[in-house]
Structures are given as structure tokens and as C-alpha cells.
């Protein structure tokens, strides 16, 4: 059986930037083990699979290791494929997901994700995470992911993870966000996942479900500009909407192709 496959760079306005995601439209669900094998073969952080069903689209996200409950950049990539390549007719796209109904709107090439807010609370840092970091955080918080707050942007740039220690941690399926105020934007971040084939996620939309409420409170701002400081870098426009967060960004097509599953 032949399936279309789109590779999209999300949260960027140029190829080779942002976070690459693959998008595979389906008519019927394939077995989960096949979806995982496709994702491993794609060799990017996330592959999104979707089935269009009347007014809603059932969307699922897979890493090469497991199915995720929420993924920002692959949602943006899917919306981009639907609107930009496949000419989806509606102004608002509604996705049915493990995290409930998520909507995406587009305005002049800017895609806005309406995601749940996951405000982090003060927490204790597990010893293995502490030992894996070359620079220690000022504050430790946690929602789904650990949120480690640092003094300055240069700290975020200089963080090095000792993977031998870090991969002993099982966060099932969360990760570790490091963040600080930004020099040329409101805040910056990086994101690391233990035991993952890709240690550092280039741009992590779901991490901003926690970063937005935290920085909105500490900066006393509802609308903010953010940057993820991976090698590929990504730019996000953020807005705190109380129980929801809006995460906006652009995307670019890298490749369009086909896969065959026999």
C-alpha cells in the first residue's frame, strides 16, 4: 500500500531550521507497531499520522520509541500540510487527540495552536538529573516536564548533558526543559529527553504549555516572543489565555514523497 509522506520544518521560516516532522495521512489506522516502524525509518523526532473524518481530524504523534500524548511541532506541521499543500477548506482545523480537541488557525502564514496550559509548580530535582547537568538551575519546577530556570541566556547556551548519567532517568514520557529570560526575546529554552534516540529536541511546542504560564506570571506579560536555542533554532509567538495557551509559528516544506507498506 502506498502512502504520501511530507517532511516539514516547523517553527521556522526557512528549511534546515526549526524542528522537522513527518506527516502521513491515512484512510484507516495501521497497527501501532507499524506506525512505530515508520517513525523509526523516518528518523526525525516525531511523525504525525492523521485520518480525516468529516468535521474533525484524528491526529496521533509517535516518536521512534513510543506514542506521545501531545506534540506541538508535529501538530503545526500537520496543519501546514492540510492548509498549504492539500488546500483544506476550513479556516479552523480541529484535531481529536490524546490531549482532547486541539484547534489550529492560520493567518498570513502564521499557524496558531490552541493548547492546554500546564503550569509548573515548585519541585525537587532528582539527583540523577542534577548530576547530569554541568550548570545547576536557580529554580526547579515541574508539570509534565521538569522546568529548570536559569539566571541568563548564556547559561542555557552553555548547558551540556552527561548522557551516560541522563539516560538512567525514566520520566515516562516527559523531558527536561531549561529556560531563562532572553536577550533578544522574552524567554529562551532548550529541551532534553532521556533514553531518546534524539537527545535534544530542536523546537518543542508542548514544552511551551508550561513555559508560557510561568513566564507570563514572572514577566507580567500575556503576549511573548520565545526562542528555542538548539542548533536548528526555532521562533515562537506565545500568549497566555488562562487555562489555554496559544503557540504560533511558521513552517516550510522540506520534502514530499511516498512510502510503501506491504
Secondary structure, DSSP 8 states (H G I E B T S, - for coil): -EEEEEEEEES-SSTTSSEEEEEEEESS---HHHHHHHHHHHTSSEEEEEEEETTEEEEEEE-SSSEES--HHHHHHHHHIIIIIS----SEEEEEETTEEEEEEEETTEEEEEEE----EE----HHHHHHBSS--SEEEESSSEEEE-S-HHHHHH--B-HHHHTT---TT--EEEEEE-SSSSEEEEEE-TT-SSSEES--TTTHHHHHHHHHHHHT-SEEEEEE-SSS-EEEEEEE-SSEEEEEE-EEEEEEEEEE--
